[in-house]
Amino acid sequence: MKTSAPAPARPSTAPRAQLRRLAVVGLVAPVVALAACSGGSGATADATAQAATAPASTSTSRTTAAPSTATPSTTSTTRTTSTTPADGSIGDRPVAKKIAASIADPDLGHTIKAAIVVRHFPWPAGQPVGAKQFEIVGVWVSVAAGSRYSASVEPSMFSLVAASPAQTVRPTAEFAKQWGATPLKAAARSQKTAGWVFFKVNRGTTSALSLAFNRPPYKVSTTGKTIPQKTFSVVLTK
């Protein structure tokens, strides 16, 4: 009499990233596998990613620290301007404002800072419909990813929240090669990176803007601990 071997257990499909110990190798599909330092020891920071180059419960924090030396030089102002070329399209003139805003994730150890907000980036030629409906906003963001877990910080985890008209806007990558700007890139464990994050807000959006960091949920496979999804936000301009 022959017997069949039991079928292997199906992997969990819960939408949570798993935090793993450094000794464990590989991924468990479809879960994003992450690692945790055993014994709580820190990993060596990798600063080679330095470049010149949002909802559940919410917490807000600020900092008065001076902007990083990696940020581009700008002149602070609150005046916004636009012109109307002969072809009837909207001609925006960028207006920059220096800020000092900070978000800290105590669970994963991430630190996120915003140093500059630019309103009215000029639209690329040949996009009159988009230029009529939306304004391009750029935020210079620097990220220092935590070292305890291998949880990266991705540009897609940010969103811009406007007060009036009320809107929560995800970032866009379509302007990554415009104006000679360096877009923000992902920061892996212990890495630092900096760059621009661009958003398209409705025309007529007022000056009150906030930056949100939308942390996804994680689960530590070795302990079963769950790190829930959470949105951290900070005021950029009032």
N, C-alpha and C positions, 0 to 999 in steps of 0.2 A: 504493500500500500504506500503510495507516494503522497507526500504533503507539500504544499506550496509555502515558500518562505513568506513571512508577513510583509505586506506592502510598507514601504518607508513612510514615515509620518510626513504629512504635507507641511511645508513651511508656513509660518504665520504671515498673514497679509495685512496686519494692522499697520496703519500709516505712521509708524514711529521709527526714528533712527536709533540704532543700538550703539551704545558706548561700550567698547571692548577694552580689555587689558592689552598692553603692548605685546604680551607673549602670544596672543591669538592672531592668526594670520588668515586673511581672506574675507570674503563678503558672504552674507546670507541673503540671497535674493528672496523677495524684492526689497528687503530692508537695507537702508544705508548703514554700513558697518562703521563704527567709530571706535576709537581706543581710549582707554584711561590709563594713566601712569600708575603702576602698582606701587603700593606703599606711600602714595601721595607725593612722590618725588617729581620735580619739575623737569621738563624737557628743555634742551638748549634752544634759545630763540634763534630764528632764522630771519635776519634783517635784510636779506638780499632782495626781498620783494618791495623795498622802499621805492617809491616813484615820485617824480615831480609831477609825475603824472598824476502797513504797516499794521483778527483782533480779539484778544482776551483781556485779562486784567492789565492795567496800564500803570506804569510808574514813570516819574519825571524827575530829571536832575539837571543841574547847570554847572558850568565851570567858568572861572574868570581867567584861566590860564591864557597866555599869549599864543597866537597861532603858531603852528609848527613852521620851522624854517623851510620845510619842503613845499609849503603852499606858495602859489604865485603871488606876486605883488599886485595889490589893487588899491583903489582909492575909495574910502567909505562915502556913501551917499544914499539918500532915500528918494531922490527924484527919478521918476520914470518918464521915458519919452518914446514916441513913435512918430514916424513920418509916413506920408502917403505918396509913393512914387507916381510917375505919370501913367503907368499901366494900371493903376488902381489897387495894386497889392499893398499889403501893410509892411512898412519898413521899420523894423524894431532896432533900437539902439540899446546895447546892454548896459545895465546899471548894477554895479556891484556894491555889496555891503559886507564889511567884516563883522563877524560874530564870534562868540565863544560859547558853543553849546556842546554838551557831553552826555553820553549814555553809557552806563556800566551794567553789565550782566553779571551779578555776583555768583550765579550758579555755574556758568561756563567760563567766567573770567575775561570775557570780551570787554574791550574799551573802544568806544566809537566817539569821534569828535568831528564836529562840523565847524569850519573856520570862515567860509565865505558863501554868501548867497548871491547869485546873479539873476536878475529878472530881465526879461525881454532880449534873450539871445536872438540874433537875426536868423530868420528862416532861410534854409538853402533855396537857391533859385529853382523855379519850376514846381513849387508846391503851394499854389495860391489858395487851395481849399483848406489845407491844414493851417496855413498862416492866418487865414481869416477866422478860423474857429478856435485855435489854441495859441497859447503863449508858452515859450520854452523857458524853463527855469533850471538853472544849474546849481548844485550844491557841492562844494569841495569837502570831501569826507576822508578822514584818516582812520584806519582800523588797526588795532593791535589784538589779534586773536589770542584767546586764552591758551594756557599750556597744559592744563590738567586733562582735558579731553581732546580728542581729535575732531572737534566740531568746528568746521570752517565758517567764515562769514562771507556770504555771497551778496553781490550787488542787488540781486533780485529779492533779497530779504528786506529791503528798505521800501518805504512809501512816503509820499508827501501828502500831508493833511492840510487842506485849506478850510478856513472858517466860512468864507462867503464868496461865491456860492459854495455850500458844503460839498466837499469832494475828497476822496482818498485815491491818490493816483500812484500807480505802479511805475517804476522807472522804465525808460525806453533806451534801447541800444542803437537806435537809428542815427544818432548824432555822434557816434563814437569817433568818427574821422573828420568831424567838422571843426573849424576854427583853430586847428592845431592843438586841441585840448587832449589831455590824457585821461581816459576813462578809468574809473575805479575797477580794480580786478579783485578776484577772490583772495581772501587771506586764509591760508591753511593754519594748522596748529602752530602756535608760537610765532607766526609771521606777522609782519607789519606791511601795510600797503596804503596808498593814498591816491586819490584821483577824483574826477568829476562824476557825479550821478545826475542824469538829466531826466526831467519830467515835463509832461505837456499838461498844463492846466487850462481851464476855460478862460477865454478872453473876458476881461473885466474882473478877474479874481482879485480880491483885496490883498492888503499887505500881510495879513495874519497867516503865517505858515508854521507848521511843525513837521519835524522829521520823526518817522517811526521806524523802529527795528522790530521786525516780526520773527521772533525765534520759534522754530518748529519744535514739536515734542520729541524727546529722546527717552531711551530706556537703557539702563546700565545692566547688561546681561549677566554680569558676575554677581550682582547683588539684588537685581530685580527692582532697583530704585527707578522711579519714573520722574523725569524732568518735564513738566508740562509746557505746552505752548504758551507763550506770553508775548505781549507787545509792549515795548518800552518806547516812550516818546519824549521829545524835548522841543521846546519852543525855539524857533529860529528867528522869526520877526513878528512883531505885533502890529 
